[in-house]
Amino acid sequence: YFISGHTSISNVVIKFLSTLSMIVCLYTLCTSFSWHTKIEKYFKMLGRESLVIYILHWGFTAIPGIISNASILAKYQLLIFMLISLYTVVVCYICSYIHQYVKKLPLVNMLLFGR
């Protein structure tokens, strides 16, 4: 891959083509795939509540129980990815529910979200 510290042209071309093919595959999948109703509702909620999630998620960023040992992280990275993904979904719902209650307090809603 490297010749005297420089990246080879073939390596750059392979990375570019693999990235481009993934973009095309994801685009094709997203445009032709019929989304399940619950997943579609979830993504719509994320779009509507994106500002709220961005503002409120900071309180949840210290993920409890994350392992600091690098060897364990490397060994179980798929499991940790799945757990963090699940945690992220839960945090988005919690932020949305918090916003439902904050909407009832107009002054707080205005100060936090400008609405």
N, C-alpha and C positions, 0 to 999 in steps of 0.2 A: 503494500500500500504506500509506503513512504520511500522516496528516493532522496537521500541527503536532506531529510527534514521537510521536504515538500510533498504535498498530496499529489498523487498521480491523476492524470486526466481521466483515465478509465474509472477510477474510484469516484470522482466527482460526477461523471456521466451516469454511473450506476445509481448513485444516491439520488440524482435528479430524476431519473426515469422511475425509480421505485416510489419516490414521493409523488410524482405526477400520476402514476398509475393508481396509487392509493386515493388521491383526490378524486380521480375519475370514478373509481369503484364506490367510494362513499357518496358521491353525488348521484350516481345511478341508483344505488341502494335507497337513498333518501327520497328520490323523486318517484321511484316505482313501487316502493314498499307501502302497503296500507297499514298505517299506524293503528295499534290497538287503542281503544277508547280511553283507558286509564292512562296510558303513556302519553297520548295526545293531550289529555286534560292537564297532566303534570307539566308538560313543556309549555302549554299556554299559561299556566299559573306562574311558571318561572319567568316568562316574558312579562306578564303583568306586574309581578312583584319583584322584579330585578333590582330596582333601587332600594326597596325595603330589605331584601336579602343582603345586598352589598353593605348597607349601613348596619344592620343588626348582627351579621354573622361573626363580627369580630369577637364577641363574647364567647363564641364557641370554638375559636381557633386552637385553643390549647386542648388538643385531643387527649382524652384520658387514656392511660394505659399504653401509650406508644413506647415501644421497646427502644432503648438507646444503644443496644449492642449491635454493631454493624454486621457482624456475622449472622446473627439471627434475622436481621432485616433482609439480608441478601438471600438467605435460605427460604424464607417464607414471604417473599415479596408479592406473589400473586394473592395469597390469603390476606395480607395486610392491605393490598389494593382493594380487594373486595370489601373488607371491613370499613375502610375509609370511604369508599363509594356509598355504602349503606349509611354511614354516619352523615355524609353530605346530604343525602336525600332527606334524612330525618331533620337535619338542621334547617333545610329549606322549608319544610313544612312547619317547623316551630316558628321560624321568622314570619311566615305567612299568618299563622294563628295569632302571634303577638300583634301583627298589624291589624287584624280584625278587631282586637280590643282597643288598640290605640286610636282607631278611627272614631271611636265613641268619645274621645277626648280631643275636641277640635284644636285647642291650644298646643297640646303635646304633638298632635299630628302635624300641625303647621311648623312647629319648631324642628321636629325630626325630619320630616319628609317634604316640607314645603307645599303641602296640600291643604 
